[in-house]
């Protein structure tokens, strides 16, 4: 937990779920810069304040109750939503002071202050701006924020193309602000997302030629990434009626491959990204048919899955949290998989060789076996004893 000091007071903030091993802050200099700017700026006396892309609730918690306006948070992250709820509670703020929306929800019809925390994914930013543009009016105050390394010429071009004239501030503590003046005469065009494409003929069977649906922000939007391609070549077979989880499912290609090769398997697709789970469901429907059955869950790893109820977990864990490189998510995924697996159940993981997941798996499961490897990737299997 750490303390964010703002012009309105100090707030105790933590990421979610709280983990004593997590040394990353729930806020950074970009959040601080934006909040200091807002304190010195004339803002509408009423209306709706939208914080899009807020990370861990730092903006929503700091702004809740500070304006007569309704504060709305829009995020793609289940973990961010839960962090925001927890941070509001620990600071004694009425949870009703912030309306929590996901990127899959309809945005407010009118936005008077639009605050945009620039995401890592330019595609997600593009999708958000297109979805919010109809709610923005000439009097809307639009301010973006991000670290210098997150704001590029393409970022500014996107604001200008979708909303209106855009400029940046000077850098403070390696953070910048983006100021945009909405142009009501700017031609409105529909956003390009979701993106649909057919997997190439040389993709591993049985997904070759199948349609993939990617909503904005989902990893590797326009092609089959090489790690997933390698994993698909080495998936377990003969699963029968096994309960199989595609953990951190992304666009759901791995789970789809299992469903097509093992029609008796019972599939669960889960991810903490609302965009990812929506992508996985549409990919599954397109590839397996509208009558095929599977479950889709947005959540914190496998927290919502009963212990000992799963036969097989398939996982391609991320090793970034926003801009930070960390194995904390992978460790939590592995621990969650062990809890969810029945005795004798298996976790299969693909990752870059240099990440050393075999060490972590042996610590958690007591075992790890190399299923396949090449110069870049390794597929590992750990068995729940």
Backbone torsions as a table, in degrees:
resi	resn	phi	psi	omega
1	UNK	NA	147.5	178.8
2	UNK	-146.3	162.5	-173.2
3	UNK	-106.0	124.4	174.2
4	UNK	-100.7	121.1	178.3
5	UNK	-97.3	124.2	-179.0
6	UNK	-122.7	171.0	176.3
7	UNK	-61.7	-17.9	-178.5
8	UNK	-97.7	-8.2	-178.3
9	UNK	143.5	-176.2	-179.0
10	UNK	-108.1	145.3	-177.2
11	UNK	-130.4	134.1	173.7
12	UNK	-84.2	120.8	-175.5
13	UNK	-125.7	148.4	175.3
14	UNK	-145.2	151.0	171.8
15	UNK	-74.6	170.8	-179.5
16	UNK	-128.6	138.7	-6.6
17	UNK	-76.1	154.3	-179.0
18	UNK	-68.7	132.4	-177.3
19	UNK	-142.9	123.3	-178.3
20	UNK	-61.7	-18.4	178.7
21	UNK	-83.0	-12.1	-177.4
22	UNK	-83.0	110.3	-179.0
23	UNK	-96.5	3.3	-178.3
24	UNK	-83.5	142.0	-179.4
25	UNK	-79.0	158.4	176.5
26	UNK	-87.1	4.5	178.3
27	UNK	-153.7	166.7	176.3
28	UNK	-144.3	-172.1	-175.0
29	UNK	-64.2	-26.8	179.1
30	UNK	-67.7	-42.5	175.5
31	UNK	-62.1	-44.7	-178.8
32	UNK	-61.3	-44.3	-179.7
33	UNK	-60.6	-46.1	-178.3
34	UNK	-63.9	-44.8	-178.6
35	UNK	-64.9	-39.3	176.0
36	UNK	-64.1	-38.0	178.0
37	UNK	-64.3	-43.2	-177.9
38	UNK	-64.1	-34.3	-179.7
39	UNK	-65.6	-26.0	-178.1
40	UNK	-100.6	5.8	-172.9
41	UNK	-115.2	142.7	173.1
42	UNK	-70.9	125.8	-179.1
43	UNK	-123.5	158.9	178.7
44	UNK	-56.7	144.3	-177.7
45	UNK	-75.8	-15.5	179.8
46	UNK	-153.0	178.5	178.5
47	UNK	114.8	-150.8	-175.2
48	UNK	-124.5	128.4	174.9
49	UNK	-104.9	121.0	179.3
50	UNK	-109.4	127.5	173.9
51	UNK	-109.1	99.7	-177.7
52	UNK	-93.6	131.5	179.6
53	UNK	77.2	13.5	176.6
54	UNK	-52.8	132.7	-178.6
55	UNK	-103.5	118.4	176.2
56	UNK	66.1	11.0	175.3
57	UNK	81.0	15.2	-179.2
58	UNK	-61.7	-43.6	-178.9
59	UNK	-72.5	-48.3	-177.3
60	UNK	-61.6	-42.3	-179.4
61	UNK	-65.0	-41.3	-178.3
62	UNK	-70.2	-31.6	-175.3
63	UNK	-92.2	-18.1	-176.6
64	UNK	-58.1	124.3	177.6
65	UNK	79.5	-0.9	-178.4
66	UNK	-89.2	-15.0	179.4
67	UNK	-128.7	150.9	172.0
68	UNK	-62.1	-20.2	-177.2
69	UNK	-71.6	156.6	173.1
70	UNK	-76.4	131.2	176.5
71	UNK	-95.2	128.6	-179.0
72	UNK	-122.8	125.7	174.0
73	UNK	-101.1	134.3	174.8
74	UNK	-121.6	122.1	-177.4
75	UNK	-142.9	154.2	173.5
76	UNK	-92.4	-3.6	-168.9
77	UNK	-109.0	121.2	172.5
78	UNK	-60.5	-40.1	-179.1
79	UNK	-64.3	-37.3	176.8
80	UNK	-64.1	-42.7	178.4
81	UNK	-59.0	-46.0	-178.8
82	UNK	-68.9	-35.9	175.9
83	UNK	-63.3	-40.1	179.8
84	UNK	-64.0	-45.3	177.7
85	UNK	-57.9	-46.4	-177.8
86	UNK	-66.6	-40.1	-178.4
87	UNK	-70.0	-36.2	174.0
88	UNK	-61.7	-45.0	-177.5
89	UNK	-64.8	-45.1	-175.6
90	UNK	-69.2	-18.4	177.7
91	UNK	-102.1	11.6	174.5
92	UNK	68.3	29.7	-177.4
93	UNK	-101.4	133.6	178.5
94	UNK	-57.5	123.0	-179.3
95	UNK	-60.6	-22.1	177.6
96	UNK	-71.5	-8.2	179.6
97	UNK	-72.9	-16.0	-179.7
98	UNK	-128.5	127.5	174.2
99	UNK	-91.2	122.3	-175.8
100	UNK	-97.8	118.2	177.1
101	UNK	-121.2	153.4	173.1
102	UNK	-102.6	171.0	177.7
103	UNK	-68.4	-11.6	177.0
104	UNK	-92.0	-9.8	179.2
105	UNK	-85.6	155.4	173.7
106	UNK	-67.2	131.4	179.3
107	UNK	-73.9	166.8	176.5
108	UNK	-56.2	150.6	-178.4
109	UNK	-75.3	-23.2	177.6
110	UNK	-138.8	133.4	179.1
111	UNK	-124.1	124.6	-177.8
112	UNK	-100.1	-28.1	172.6
113	UNK	-134.9	121.2	179.3
114	UNK	-114.2	114.2	178.3
115	UNK	-108.8	125.9	-174.7
116	UNK	-121.8	113.1	170.7
117	UNK	-83.8	111.1	-173.1
118	UNK	-60.7	121.3	-179.6
119	UNK	-80.0	167.2	176.3
120	UNK	-63.1	-34.7	-176.7
121	UNK	-90.7	117.9	175.7
122	UNK	-64.4	-32.8	178.7
123	UNK	-63.1	-43.1	178.9
124	UNK	-64.4	-40.0	176.3
125	UNK	-60.6	-45.2	179.3
126	UNK	-58.6	-46.4	-179.3
127	UNK	-62.7	-43.2	-179.7
128	UNK	-63.5	-44.7	-179.3
129	UNK	-64.3	-40.7	177.6
130	UNK	-62.7	-40.7	-178.2
131	UNK	-70.8	-31.3	-177.8
132	UNK	-89.3	-19.9	-174.7
133	UNK	-54.0	-42.6	-179.8
134	UNK	-63.4	-21.2	-178.6
135	UNK	-88.9	-12.0	-178.0
136	UNK	-85.8	140.6	-179.7
137	UNK	-126.5	172.0	-175.7
138	UNK	-56.9	-27.2	-179.4
139	UNK	-90.3	0.0	-178.5
140	UNK	-67.6	132.6	173.4
141	UNK	-86.6	118.7	-178.5
142	UNK	-116.7	118.3	178.5
143	UNK	-134.3	125.8	173.1
144	UNK	-104.1	162.0	177.6
145	UNK	-148.8	152.0	177.8
146	UNK	-178.8	166.4	173.5
147	UNK	-72.3	155.1	-177.0
148	UNK	-52.2	-41.0	-177.7
149	UNK	-69.6	-12.5	-180.0
150	UNK	-95.5	-14.8	-175.3
151	UNK	-109.4	116.2	-177.0
152	UNK	-120.9	174.5	176.0
153	UNK	-57.2	-38.3	179.6
154	UNK	-64.3	-31.3	177.9
155	UNK	-65.5	-47.6	-178.9
156	UNK	-67.3	-38.8	178.6
157	UNK	-60.9	-38.4	180.0
158	UNK	-65.7	-46.5	175.8
159	UNK	-56.2	-45.8	-176.6
160	UNK	-66.8	-39.2	-177.6
161	UNK	-71.1	-36.1	-174.8
162	UNK	-92.2	-37.3	-172.9
163	UNK	-112.1	-45.3	-176.9
164	UNK	154.5	-175.0	-176.9
165	UNK	-51.4	137.5	-170.9
166	UNK	-135.9	142.9	174.4
167	UNK	-143.3	165.0	179.0
168	UNK	-115.1	163.7	177.7
169	UNK	-92.5	175.8	167.3
170	UNK	-69.3	156.8	179.1
171	UNK	-80.5	138.3	174.2
172	UNK	-131.6	121.8	-177.6
173	UNK	51.9	39.8	178.2
174	UNK	65.7	23.9	176.3
175	UNK	-121.0	155.0	177.5
176	UNK	-133.1	159.0	170.1
177	UNK	-110.4	151.8	175.0
178	UNK	-116.3	123.2	178.7
179	UNK	-109.1	126.7	-176.8
180	UNK	-129.4	133.6	177.6
181	UNK	-104.8	108.1	-176.4
182	UNK	-58.2	135.0	179.0
183	UNK	-109.9	107.5	-177.2
184	UNK	-66.9	-18.9	-179.1
185	UNK	-90.4	-0.2	-179.9
186	UNK	-67.2	131.1	179.5
187	UNK	-60.1	133.6	179.3
188	UNK	-95.3	126.6	177.2
189	UNK	-124.2	149.5	179.0
190	UNK	-67.2	149.3	176.8
191	UNK	-69.4	155.4	-175.5
192	UNK	-82.4	-1.9	-174.0
193	UNK	-101.6	148.3	5.8
194	UNK	-78.3	159.8	178.2
195	UNK	-100.0	132.9	178.5
196	UNK	-119.4	137.2	176.2
197	UNK	-152.2	158.4	178.9
198	UNK	-94.9	134.1	175.7
199	UNK	-64.2	144.9	-176.2
200	UNK	-65.8	160.9	-178.7
201	UNK	-64.3	-25.4	-179.8
202	UNK	-90.1	7.4	174.6
203	UNK	-68.3	152.6	-179.8
204	UNK	-56.7	139.5	175.1
205	UNK	-67.9	149.1	5.5
206	UNK	-99.8	17.6	-175.5
207	UNK	-91.3	-5.1	179.9
208	UNK	-54.7	130.4	178.5
209	UNK	81.8	-7.6	-179.0
210	UNK	-75.8	154.2	-179.2
211	UNK	-83.2	134.2	174.4
212	UNK	-111.3	137.2	177.2
213	UNK	-114.4	124.7	179.3
214	UNK	-122.6	116.9	168.7
215	UNK	-79.9	160.0	-174.0
216	UNK	-58.8	137.0	176.3
217	UNK	95.7	-10.9	179.7
218	UNK	-80.6	139.6	-172.9
219	UNK	-56.6	136.8	173.6
220	UNK	55.3	69.6	-168.7
221	UNK	-72.1	-28.2	-169.8
222	UNK	-116.2	9.9	-178.1
223	UNK	-163.5	165.2	175.9
224	UNK	-81.9	116.6	-177.3
225	UNK	-70.5	155.2	-170.6
226	UNK	-69.5	-29.8	177.5
227	UNK	-66.7	-44.9	177.3
228	UNK	-64.8	-40.9	178.1
229	UNK	-57.2	-44.0	179.5
230	UNK	-64.9	-43.1	179.5
231	UNK	-60.1	-43.6	-177.7
232	UNK	-60.2	-28.5	-179.8
233	UNK	-74.5	-14.5	-170.8
234	UNK	-129.1	25.9	178.9
235	UNK	-71.6	150.2	178.5
236	UNK	-66.4	153.9	-179.1
237	UNK	-122.2	170.6	177.3
238	UNK	65.6	45.6	-173.4
239	UNK	-84.7	-17.9	179.8
240	UNK	57.4	-126.9	-178.9
241	UNK	-96.0	25.9	-176.9
242	UNK	-61.0	147.8	173.0
243	UNK	-88.2	115.1	-172.0
244	UNK	-119.8	133.4	178.6
245	UNK	-114.7	127.7	168.7
246	UNK	-93.3	96.4	-172.8
247	UNK	-89.7	124.9	-172.3
248	UNK	69.8	51.9	-163.4
249	UNK	-66.6	-21.3	-175.9
250	UNK	56.1	-130.2	-179.0
251	UNK	-83.1	2.1	170.6
252	UNK	84.8	12.8	-177.2
253	UNK	-63.6	-40.1	-178.5
254	UNK	-64.0	-48.0	178.1
255	UNK	-63.0	-37.7	177.3
256	UNK	-61.4	-43.0	179.3
257	UNK	-58.5	-41.4	178.2
258	UNK	-65.2	-44.6	-178.4
259	UNK	-61.0	-38.1	-178.9
260	UNK	-75.3	-38.8	-178.0
261	UNK	-81.2	-27.7	-175.6
262	UNK	-129.1	77.8	-172.6
263	UNK	-62.3	-16.5	177.8
264	UNK	-85.1	-13.8	-177.0
265	UNK	-66.7	145.6	178.5
266	UNK	-103.3	113.2	-169.0
267	UNK	-99.6	139.2	168.3
268	UNK	-126.7	124.6	175.5
269	UNK	-103.8	126.9	-179.5
270	UNK	-141.2	145.4	-179.9
271	UNK	-160.2	159.9	176.2
272	UNK	-88.5	-4.6	179.1
273	UNK	-97.9	124.6	176.7
274	UNK	-64.1	-36.8	178.3
275	UNK	-64.2	-40.2	-178.7
276	UNK	-65.4	-47.3	-177.7
277	UNK	-65.7	-36.7	174.9
278	UNK	-63.3	-40.5	177.7
279	UNK	-63.5	-45.9	-178.8
280	UNK	-60.9	-41.6	-179.5
281	UNK	-65.8	-42.4	-179.9
282	UNK	-70.4	-36.3	175.4
283	UNK	-63.0	-42.9	179.9
284	UNK	-63.7	-46.2	-179.5
285	UNK	-62.9	-39.5	-179.3
286	UNK	-69.5	-35.9	-174.5
287	UNK	-91.8	-34.3	-176.0
288	UNK	-101.3	-10.6	179.5
289	UNK	100.2	152.6	-174.8
290	UNK	-65.4	-21.4	-177.6
291	UNK	-94.4	-6.0	179.5
292	UNK	-67.0	147.1	-175.7
293	UNK	-108.1	137.5	174.0
294	UNK	-163.1	164.1	176.6
295	UNK	-110.3	150.5	-178.3
296	UNK	-134.6	126.5	-172.4
297	UNK	-136.0	126.3	170.0
298	UNK	-95.2	123.8	-177.3
299	UNK	-175.1	-173.5	-177.9
300	UNK	-91.3	97.7	-177.6
301	UNK	51.3	-119.4	-179.4
302	UNK	-114.6	27.9	-175.7
303	UNK	-60.4	-30.1	-178.1
304	UNK	-90.6	4.6	-176.8
305	UNK	-101.6	128.9	-179.1
306	UNK	-58.3	142.5	179.2
307	UNK	-62.5	139.5	176.6
308	UNK	69.7	20.7	-174.9
309	UNK	-105.4	1.1	-171.1
310	UNK	-120.6	141.9	178.5
311	UNK	-94.8	-33.4	-174.1
312	UNK	-148.3	133.1	173.4
313	UNK	-119.6	129.4	176.8
314	UNK	-111.1	133.1	-169.0
315	UNK	-148.8	128.9	170.3
316	UNK	-119.3	85.0	-168.3
317	UNK	-72.6	146.0	173.6
318	UNK	-76.1	152.7	174.8
319	UNK	-122.1	25.5	172.4
320	UNK	-131.3	145.8	167.9
321	UNK	-122.7	102.6	-167.9
322	UNK	56.3	-118.4	-178.0
323	UNK	-93.8	-7.3	-175.5
324	UNK	-88.6	137.7	174.3
325	UNK	-88.5	125.4	-176.7
326	UNK	-156.9	149.3	174.9
327	UNK	-101.6	10.1	-177.0
328	UNK	-61.6	-42.0	-179.9
329	UNK	-63.7	-43.9	178.6
330	UNK	-60.0	-43.7	-179.6
331	UNK	-62.5	-39.9	178.9
332	UNK	-69.1	-37.1	176.8
333	UNK	-63.5	-43.4	-179.4
334	UNK	-65.0	-43.1	179.2
335	UNK	-65.0	-41.0	177.6
336	UNK	-64.3	-37.9	178.2
337	UNK	-64.3	-42.4	-179.9
338	UNK	-61.1	-40.4	179.1
339	UNK	-65.3	-40.2	-175.0
340	UNK	-77.5	-26.0	-176.1
341	UNK	-74.6	144.8	170.9
342	UNK	-75.5	162.4	173.5
343	UNK	-57.3	129.7	-175.4
344	UNK	91.1	-12.0	176.8
345	UNK	-69.0	159.6	-171.7
346	UNK	-126.2	143.0	169.4
347	UNK	-108.4	123.7	175.3
348	UNK	-110.8	128.5	-174.2
349	UNK	-127.7	137.8	169.9
350	UNK	-114.6	141.8	178.8
351	UNK	-165.2	167.5	173.2
352	UNK	-63.5	139.5	-176.2
353	UNK	-56.5	-38.7	-172.9
354	UNK	-69.8	-11.4	-177.5
355	UNK	-75.6	-17.4	174.2
356	UNK	64.2	39.3	-178.7
357	UNK	-64.2	-23.4	-179.9
358	UNK	-60.3	-33.9	179.3
359	UNK	-66.5	-46.3	-179.9
360	UNK	-64.5	-42.0	-179.9
361	UNK	-63.2	-41.1	179.0
362	UNK	-65.5	-33.3	178.2
363	UNK	-68.7	-38.0	-176.0
364	UNK	-86.4	-43.3	-175.4
365	UNK	-99.7	-20.9	-174.0
366	UNK	84.9	2.8	179.8
367	UNK	-161.1	157.9	173.8
368	UNK	-163.4	131.7	-177.6
369	UNK	-123.7	136.4	175.9
370	UNK	-79.7	120.1	177.0
371	UNK	-87.0	-43.3	-179.1
372	UNK	-159.9	154.8	177.4
373	UNK	-157.0	155.7	168.6
374	UNK	-137.3	-163.5	-174.9
375	UNK	-66.5	-22.8	-174.1
376	UNK	-113.6	-38.0	-171.6
377	UNK	-120.3	159.9	174.3
378	UNK	-140.2	140.4	172.2
379	UNK	-106.9	124.9	-176.2
380	UNK	-117.9	149.6	176.1
381	UNK	-124.9	131.5	173.9
382	UNK	-124.5	138.6	-175.5
383	UNK	-109.5	133.0	176.3
384	UNK	-76.1	115.2	-179.0
385	UNK	-83.5	NA	NA
